[in-house]
Amino acid sequence: MKRPIPHLSACFIAVALAMTSGCASLPSQPVAESTSEVGTARKATAEIESRFASVASQGTGTIKPKRRTNISFGMFDASSLPPKRVDQLRIHFLPVGTGSCQIVECPGSGALPLLIDCGSKGSAHYDVETTREYLQGIIGDGKVHVVVSHPDDDHVNWIHKVITPEQVRSLWVGDDYVNYKEPFLAWVTDIMDMPAGDRGTVYDTLGVNWSNNGEAVADLACGVADTYVLGVNNGTTSNAKSLMLAIQFGAFSATFTGDATGASEAAAITNYPDALESTVLAASHHGAETENSNSQEWADATRPAYVVYSAGSHANFRHPRCSAVATYRGAGELRQVGQHQLQCGEANGWKQMKTSLSEYSTNSSGLIVITAGKSSSNVSIYCGKGNCE
């Protein structure tokens, strides 16, 4: 994925009658929408913002940034992590139960962190307040890039509770505003209502299967690491429209998938036919098998050395599915590590197993923190529950 990095300009969408800035185009790329359809979408967006203006005027509450606190989970104390060096990248998979919440500490001096989704439907090891404190301990007094893959509650319903509008440097939104709920929309409106010099840039009009023509996205750079949009707004379902990301740092790469379906994965493979191999893979849709998520084609294309399932103990879902676990094992690239627990779901219930492969679930392992340098072999893992490495 090492390609030139062009500048990606943004389109600011003003709130109600407060539009003061112009609108610059995204890099040219064939998309399915016509100009009239884009105009209609922007009109709909303005209507949604106006609809929630009264809610936004009440604010989203005050969140005071905090320095890192001692946050414990089982045997793990987050303060016991060695300090991240400036030449390292660190990924935190928070144990939010049936949901998804990851934050990446990026390499490079003064690099801003990158938050990818944050929501939960319950059975969480970390509640929303613990999650807020953990994230604020990383962000501190600085800013953060925020990526919202799609509108499902278990990916988005905590974001407005854990990050203030003032902290957002950029916001990237998959799918369409009409599918998002009021608290998130009010939070976005608060971002857009800020003075021009203070507000973050909102990217919310990405086209069908937008991938920036296969180029790294400069405005979403993870410090000195490159960030790629693998695909977004594919298929017909909200899950299929998930914004999929890859971060490339030397020979190390990490891929984040939201609730990607087989259609999303297939589009990403088409967009990046020879560049999807991943050191770390956040499994699609928590390790589901519905809509052909975590397909054999996707496992063969990504060939992850480490796979992480962000999942809870919800009996209706039973994620990750044992079939998905078997698919990634079959790709043949998982590494031998210390023995640890992994729970996966089958049609008639849960299956408990001990594994010595580099496959992890936040439900079984708790907090998962992966630290890496530019080498794909220079990777260390910490878990909230027991042994990881």
Secondary structure as GFF3:
##gff-version 3
##sequence-region A 1 389
A	DSSP	alpha_helix	35	51	.	.	.	ID=ss1
A	DSSP	alpha_helix	53	56	.	.	.	ID=ss2
A	DSSP	beta_strand	72	73	.	.	.	ID=ss3
A	DSSP	beta_strand	76	77	.	.	.	ID=ss4
A	DSSP	three_ten_helix	78	80	.	.	.	ID=ss5
A	DSSP	beta_strand	89	93	.	.	.	ID=ss6
A	DSSP	beta_strand	99	105	.	.	.	ID=ss7
A	DSSP	beta_strand	114	120	.	.	.	ID=ss8
A	DSSP	alpha_helix	128	139	.	.	.	ID=ss9
A	DSSP	beta_strand	144	148	.	.	.	ID=ss10
A	DSSP	alpha_helix	153	156	.	.	.	ID=ss11
A	DSSP	alpha_helix	159	162	.	.	.	ID=ss12
A	DSSP	three_ten_helix	165	167	.	.	.	ID=ss13
A	DSSP	beta_strand	168	173	.	.	.	ID=ss14
A	DSSP	three_ten_helix	177	179	.	.	.	ID=ss15
A	DSSP	alpha_helix	182	193	.	.	.	ID=ss16
A	DSSP	beta_strand	201	203	.	.	.	ID=ss17
A	DSSP	three_ten_helix	212	214	.	.	.	ID=ss18
A	DSSP	three_ten_helix	218	220	.	.	.	ID=ss19
A	DSSP	beta_strand	226	231	.	.	.	ID=ss20
A	DSSP	beta_strand	244	249	.	.	.	ID=ss21
A	DSSP	beta_strand	252	256	.	.	.	ID=ss22
A	DSSP	alpha_helix	262	271	.	.	.	ID=ss23
A	DSSP	beta_strand	280	282	.	.	.	ID=ss24
A	DSSP	three_ten_helix	284	287	.	.	.	ID=ss25
A	DSSP	three_ten_helix	290	292	.	.	.	ID=ss26
A	DSSP	alpha_helix	296	302	.	.	.	ID=ss27
A	DSSP	beta_strand	306	309	.	.	.	ID=ss28
A	DSSP	alpha_helix	322	330	.	.	.	ID=ss29
A	DSSP	beta_strand	336	346	.	.	.	ID=ss30
A	DSSP	beta_strand	349	357	.	.	.	ID=ss31
A	DSSP	beta_strand	359	361	.	.	.	ID=ss32
A	DSSP	alpha_helix	362	365	.	.	.	ID=ss33
A	DSSP	beta_strand	368	372	.	.	.	ID=ss34
A	DSSP	beta_strand	379	383	.	.	.	ID=ss35
###
